[in-house]
């Protein structure tokens, strides 16, 4: 049976909630977005994997002023993998305090957690550094 519309909406809102909580400094509420044992893969930024909510909060606090002041998420695509498990891909924009901006792709594994609902159990953050993922960037590109 295909994923219910209500579940698609819940997962999309879950992905969006992350930015609201982080930008407001409500790191103590990240359990509303992530599982307790979440794996947050920041390898593309040279930070490896951060495992668990406590470590994720610690990493955010350690980064301090290096954190974006605004996290915006868009283009959420939800694909059912199995009963109670979906894959969500989305685009993220991070706005820094100096006004600079960066783009990432979030690759999330989202699971249903009992009565708590949907939670992200694994997030891979991939930096978008070149247009078209490098297509047309060869030696003959304008």
C-alpha atoms as a printed R data frame, in Angstrom:
    type eleno elety resid chain resno      x      y       z
1   ATOM     1    CA   UNK     A     1  0.000  0.000   0.000
2   ATOM     2    CA   UNK     A     2  1.379  3.468  -0.865
3   ATOM     3    CA   UNK     A     3  2.382  5.881   1.875
4   ATOM     4    CA   UNK     A     4 -0.673  7.779   3.131
5   ATOM     5    CA   UNK     A     5 -0.965 11.467   2.351
6   ATOM     6    CA   UNK     A     6 -1.069 12.206   6.103
7   ATOM     7    CA   UNK     A     7  2.279 10.462   6.545
8   ATOM     8    CA   UNK     A     8  3.823 12.358   3.620
9   ATOM     9    CA   UNK     A     9  2.676 15.624   5.176
10  ATOM    10    CA   UNK     A    10  3.968 14.600   8.623
11  ATOM    11    CA   UNK     A    11  7.411 13.723   7.219
12  ATOM    12    CA   UNK     A    12  7.575 16.972   5.222
13  ATOM    13    CA   UNK     A    13  6.693 18.993   8.332
14  ATOM    14    CA   UNK     A    14  9.248 17.018  10.355
15  ATOM    15    CA   UNK     A    15 12.005 17.947   7.891
16  ATOM    16    CA   UNK     A    16 10.935 21.614   8.093
17  ATOM    17    CA   UNK     A    17 10.751 21.620  11.914
18  ATOM    18    CA   UNK     A    18 14.520 21.113  12.197
19  ATOM    19    CA   UNK     A    19 15.279 24.640  10.969
20  ATOM    20    CA   UNK     A    20 12.704 26.255  13.223
21  ATOM    21    CA   UNK     A    21 14.104 24.571  16.334
22  ATOM    22    CA   UNK     A    22 17.791 25.101  15.540
23  ATOM    23    CA   UNK     A    23 17.387 28.718  14.473
24  ATOM    24    CA   UNK     A    24 15.465 29.439  17.695
25  ATOM    25    CA   UNK     A    25 18.212 27.777  19.759
26  ATOM    26    CA   UNK     A    26 15.769 25.147  21.023
27  ATOM    27    CA   UNK     A    27 18.290 22.324  20.847
28  ATOM    28    CA   UNK     A    28 16.604 20.659  23.824
29  ATOM    29    CA   UNK     A    29 13.632 19.926  21.543
30  ATOM    30    CA   UNK     A    30 15.588 18.123  18.825
31  ATOM    31    CA   UNK     A    31 14.047 14.866  20.045
32  ATOM    32    CA   UNK     A    32 10.923 16.072  18.215
33  ATOM    33    CA   UNK     A    33 12.883 15.704  14.945
34  ATOM    34    CA   UNK     A    34 15.542 13.035  15.511
35  ATOM    35    CA   UNK     A    35 15.736  9.630  17.178
36  ATOM    36    CA   UNK     A    36 17.873  9.461  20.336
37  ATOM    37    CA   UNK     A    37 20.521  7.486  18.436
38  ATOM    38    CA   UNK     A    38 20.443  9.592  15.249
39  ATOM    39    CA   UNK     A    39 23.455  9.431  12.950
40  ATOM    40    CA   UNK     A    40 24.125 12.889  11.515
41  ATOM    41    CA   UNK     A    41 26.670 12.466   8.715
42  ATOM    42    CA   UNK     A    42 28.713 15.619   8.201
43  ATOM    43    CA   UNK     A    43 31.550 13.868   6.375
44  ATOM    44    CA   UNK     A    44 31.175 16.190   3.385
45  ATOM    45    CA   UNK     A    45 32.191 19.024   5.729
46  ATOM    46    CA   UNK     A    46 35.128 17.134   7.236
47  ATOM    47    CA   UNK     A    47 33.306 16.493  10.532
48  ATOM    48    CA   UNK     A    48 32.534 12.773  10.167
49  ATOM    49    CA   UNK     A    49 29.461 11.264  11.777
50  ATOM    50    CA   UNK     A    50 27.872 12.697  14.899
51  ATOM    51    CA   UNK     A    51 25.954  9.973  16.734
52  ATOM    52    CA   UNK     A    52 23.162 10.670  19.214
53  ATOM    53    CA   UNK     A    53 21.195 13.731  20.247
54  ATOM    54    CA   UNK     A    54 23.607 14.732  23.010
55  ATOM    55    CA   UNK     A    55 26.559 14.682  20.590
56  ATOM    56    CA   UNK     A    56 24.553 16.606  17.987
57  ATOM    57    CA   UNK     A    57 23.703 19.310  20.509
58  ATOM    58    CA   UNK     A    58 27.314 19.407  21.685
59  ATOM    59    CA   UNK     A    59 28.560 19.789  18.093
60  ATOM    60    CA   UNK     A    60 26.141 22.649  17.400
61  ATOM    61    CA   UNK     A    61 27.187 24.465  20.576
62  ATOM    62    CA   UNK     A    62 30.882 23.932  19.790
63  ATOM    63    CA   UNK     A    63 30.408 25.454  16.337
64  ATOM    64    CA   UNK     A    64 28.851 28.477  18.021
65  ATOM    65    CA   UNK     A    65 28.862 31.568  15.792
66  ATOM    66    CA   UNK     A    66 29.868 29.342  12.863
67  ATOM    67    CA   UNK     A    67 26.293 28.047  12.689
68  ATOM    68    CA   UNK     A    68 23.914 29.520  10.114
69  ATOM    69    CA   UNK     A    69 21.471 32.083  11.490
70  ATOM    70    CA   UNK     A    70 18.767 30.604   9.259
71  ATOM    71    CA   UNK     A    71 18.111 27.110   7.945
72  ATOM    72    CA   UNK     A    72 15.589 26.943   5.091
73  ATOM    73    CA   UNK     A    73 14.410 23.681   3.577
74  ATOM    74    CA   UNK     A    74 12.593 23.141   0.306
75  ATOM    75    CA   UNK     A    75 11.940 20.610  -2.459
76  ATOM    76    CA   UNK     A    76 11.097 17.762  -0.076
77  ATOM    77    CA   UNK     A    77 10.644 14.403  -1.802
78  ATOM    78    CA   UNK     A    78  9.367 11.454   0.244
79  ATOM    79    CA   UNK     A    79  9.753  7.849  -0.891
80  ATOM    80    CA   UNK     A    80  8.468  4.862   1.052
81  ATOM    81    CA   UNK     A    81 11.162  2.234   1.616
82  ATOM    82    CA   UNK     A    82  9.174 -0.193   3.748
83  ATOM    83    CA   UNK     A    83  6.382 -0.142   6.309
84  ATOM    84    CA   UNK     A    84  7.274  2.551   8.856
85  ATOM    85    CA   UNK     A    85 10.416  3.661   6.994
86  ATOM    86    CA   UNK     A    86 10.816  6.354   4.340
87  ATOM    87    CA   UNK     A    87 13.582  8.180   2.563
88  ATOM    88    CA   UNK     A    88 13.272 11.966   2.365
89  ATOM    89    CA   UNK     A    89 15.469 14.170   0.210
90  ATOM    90    CA   UNK     A    90 15.358 17.937   0.457
91  ATOM    91    CA   UNK     A    91 17.339 21.002  -0.421
92  ATOM    92    CA   UNK     A    92 18.643 23.210   2.355
93  ATOM    93    CA   UNK     A    93 19.811 26.801   2.333
94  ATOM    94    CA   UNK     A    94 21.908 28.129   5.171
95  ATOM    95    CA   UNK     A    95 22.217 31.860   5.688
96  ATOM    96    CA   UNK     A    96 25.223 32.976   7.706
97  ATOM    97    CA   UNK     A    97 25.404 36.013  10.001
98  ATOM    98    CA   UNK     A    98 27.467 37.898   7.397
99  ATOM    99    CA   UNK     A    99 24.769 37.347   4.754
100 ATOM   100    CA   UNK     A   100 26.599 34.650   2.805
101 ATOM   101    CA   UNK     A   101 24.568 31.619   1.840
102 ATOM   102    CA   UNK     A   102 25.231 27.951   1.119
103 ATOM   103    CA   UNK     A   103 23.218 25.080  -0.270
104 ATOM   104    CA   UNK     A   104 23.038 21.444   0.815
105 ATOM   105    CA   UNK     A   105 21.062 18.338   0.081
106 ATOM   106    CA   UNK     A   106 19.630 16.521   3.089
107 ATOM   107    CA   UNK     A   107 19.336 12.752   2.626
108 ATOM   108    CA   UNK     A   108 17.199 11.482   5.486
109 ATOM   109    CA   UNK     A   109 16.067  8.074   6.668
110 ATOM   110    CA   UNK     A   110 12.853  8.624   8.587
111 ATOM   111    CA   UNK     A   111 11.220  5.971  10.751
112 ATOM   112    CA   UNK     A   112  7.947  5.718  12.611
113 ATOM   113    CA   UNK     A   113  8.645  5.652  16.355
114 ATOM   114    CA   UNK     A   114  5.648  4.252  18.229
115 ATOM   115    CA   UNK     A   115  3.237  6.929  19.391
116 ATOM   116    CA   UNK     A   116  5.844  9.693  18.917
117 ATOM   117    CA   UNK     A   117  5.321  9.561  15.150
118 ATOM   118    CA   UNK     A   118  8.008 10.047  12.526
119 ATOM   119    CA   UNK     A   119 11.639 10.808  13.438
120 ATOM   120    CA   UNK     A   120 14.850 11.140  11.426
121 ATOM   121    CA   UNK     A   121 17.211  8.285  12.314
122 ATOM   122    CA   UNK     A   122 19.931  9.111   9.791
123 ATOM   123    CA   UNK     A   123 20.753 12.375   8.052
124 ATOM   124    CA   UNK     A   124 23.497 12.854   5.489
125 ATOM   125    CA   UNK     A   125 24.263 16.479   4.669
126 ATOM   126    CA   UNK     A   126 25.846 16.946   1.233
127 ATOM   127    CA   UNK     A   127 27.254 20.335   0.244
128 ATOM   128    CA   UNK     A   128 26.292 21.723  -3.158
129 ATOM   129    CA   UNK     A   129 29.492 23.356  -4.378
130 ATOM   130    CA   UNK     A   130 29.255 23.514  -8.179
131 ATOM   131    CA   UNK     A   131 26.368 24.175 -10.578
132 ATOM   132    CA   UNK     A   132 24.695 21.158 -12.186
133 ATOM   133    CA   UNK     A   133 26.722 18.879  -9.887
134 ATOM   134    CA   UNK     A   134 29.751 19.549 -12.108
135 ATOM   135    CA   UNK     A   135 28.043 18.799 -15.435
136 ATOM   136    CA   UNK     A   136 29.501 21.059 -18.119
137 ATOM   137    CA   UNK     A   137 32.369 22.168 -15.893
138 ATOM   138    CA   UNK     A   138 35.044 20.485 -18.014
139 ATOM   139    CA   UNK     A   139 37.932 22.183 -19.776
140 ATOM   140    CA   UNK     A   140 35.717 23.454 -22.609
141 ATOM   141    CA   UNK     A   141 33.099 25.090 -20.394
142 ATOM   142    CA   UNK     A   142 32.623 28.848 -20.929
